[in-house]
Amino acid sequence: MILVIGATAHFGRRTVEVLASGGRRVRALSRTPELAGLPEGVEVVHGDLVRPETLGPALDGVTEMFLVLPHGVDVQPLLDRVRQAGVRQIVFLSSGAVAEGGDPQSDVIAAHHARVEREIRATGVAWTFLRLYVPAIGSSSRAMRFQGGDVVRGPHAAVAAAVAHERDVAEVAAAVLGEAEHFGRIYEPTGPRTPTQTEHVEQVVLLGRALVRELSFEEVAEQITQQQLSQFMDADFVGALLELMVGTAGKPALAVNDTVAKLTGHPARPFAQWVADHLADFR
Ligand SMILES: NC(=O)c1ccc[n+]([C@@H]2O[C@H](COP(=O)([O-])OP(=O)(O)OC[C@H]3O[C@@H](n4cnc5c(N)ncnc54)[C@H](OP(=O)(O)O)[C@@H]3O)[C@@H](O)[C@H]2O)c1
């Protein structure tokens, strides 16, 4: 039985769908199972990570776990129970910001994910880390708010990022779950295309084409985005996110790799595919 944590949000939900459609036995953790809206056949079990005493039923009989750790949650109480439950593998959605052996890490996002990776290694349970750099879902939903007709406002026009489709991330997770050859391995799923230096502008153009609208991108001061995001996220995290974004400007494009192709058997989905899959969100 595979347990997915974070199963009702972007990455976990897609992973549950991929696992279920592949006939795998999958269980989803949620604080509100009645609202989960997951496919038939998926066992949705109540549990709250900040009340670890509630996690017993979710962990019962679990052999592998896909962990998408919600922001601000301490992972240690979960890991204590995972070890006791006899789980054989933890697949953790980590961050591409983590520098291998980098201590101290360069920012709070990298430091947070590096700490969770360390805590997972210390359990003695086999692990696989998926270090994701820029998911399409993150860069686009943040940068592409329709706030003024056909002008999409966001920070930093000049960035480069090989954005990854969450469906590809989910398929990579499904491919490594339960497979001993992936124990102790680190993967960095990326999008398919070497990004340009004006990725946000190009994303908006692609979106406009799909919506049959003349959209344009207008760069706004970083502080505006910072204020907006700080309503939902720790201000240090927001600062680090924006720094990661701006850190790609003017640099050789971040490496694109063939992780998705190798592990899923098909090329990584392009951003245009992501737009097609999410068009309804923008209408
Ligand atoms: N740039 C990026 O976006 C990026 C890049 C790399 C890695 N990541 C990783 O992805 C994570 C975010 O993933 P996401 O956006 O899919 O999820 P999210 O929005 O951060 O979290 C929501 C999910 O977590 C569950 N959840 C929240 N609090 C919970 C609790 N106390 N107990 C049990 N479940 C709880 C929710 O389930 P219910 O509401 O159903 O309980 C829901 O499924 C980040 O924290 C990071 O580690 C993100």
The ligand as a Gaussian input file, in Angstrom:
#p B3LYP/6-31G(d) Opt

LIG

0 1
 N        8.175000      25.840000      -6.211000
 C        7.379000      24.912000      -5.701000
 O        6.162000      25.081000      -5.645000
 C        8.004000      23.654000      -5.163000
 C        9.202000      23.201000      -5.691000
 C        9.763000      22.049000      -5.159000
 C        9.120000      21.384000      -4.115000
 N        7.934000      21.849000      -3.620000
 C        7.315000      21.160000      -2.473000
 O        5.922000      21.055000      -2.631000
 C        5.301000      21.496000      -1.424000
 C        3.959000      22.089000      -1.739000
 O        3.162000      21.151000      -2.389000
 P        1.645000      21.438000      -2.769000
 O        1.538000      22.831000      -3.343000
 O        1.211000      20.282000      -3.585000
 O        0.913000      21.344000      -1.352000
 P        0.516000      22.515000      -0.319000
 O       -0.487000      23.406000      -0.973000
 O        1.729000      23.099000       0.300000
 O       -0.199000      21.688000       0.849000
 C       -1.505000      21.288000       0.762000
 C       -1.586000      19.774000       0.891000
 O       -1.037000      19.355000       2.155000
 C       -2.057000      18.754000       2.934000
 N       -1.920000      19.233000       4.310000
 C       -1.709000      20.513000       4.709000
 N       -1.626000      20.565000       6.054000
 C       -1.781000      19.282000       6.493000
 C       -1.787000      18.690000       7.781000
 N       -1.631000      19.410000       8.901000
 N       -1.956000      17.359000       7.863000
 C       -2.152000      16.593000       6.742000
 N       -2.149000      17.103000       5.504000
 C       -1.968000      18.436000       5.379000
 C       -3.376000      19.171000       2.328000
 O       -4.326000      18.152000       2.536000
 P       -5.784000      18.412000       3.179000
 O       -6.090000      19.872000       3.041000
 O       -6.681000      17.537000       2.327000
 O       -5.655000      17.948000       4.578000
 C       -3.013000      19.287000       0.847000
 O       -3.055000      18.022000       0.240000
 C        6.250000      22.493000      -0.801000
 O        6.111000      22.583000       0.602000
 C        7.605000      21.963000      -1.228000
 O        8.136000      21.099000      -0.236000
 C        7.358000      22.961000      -4.131000

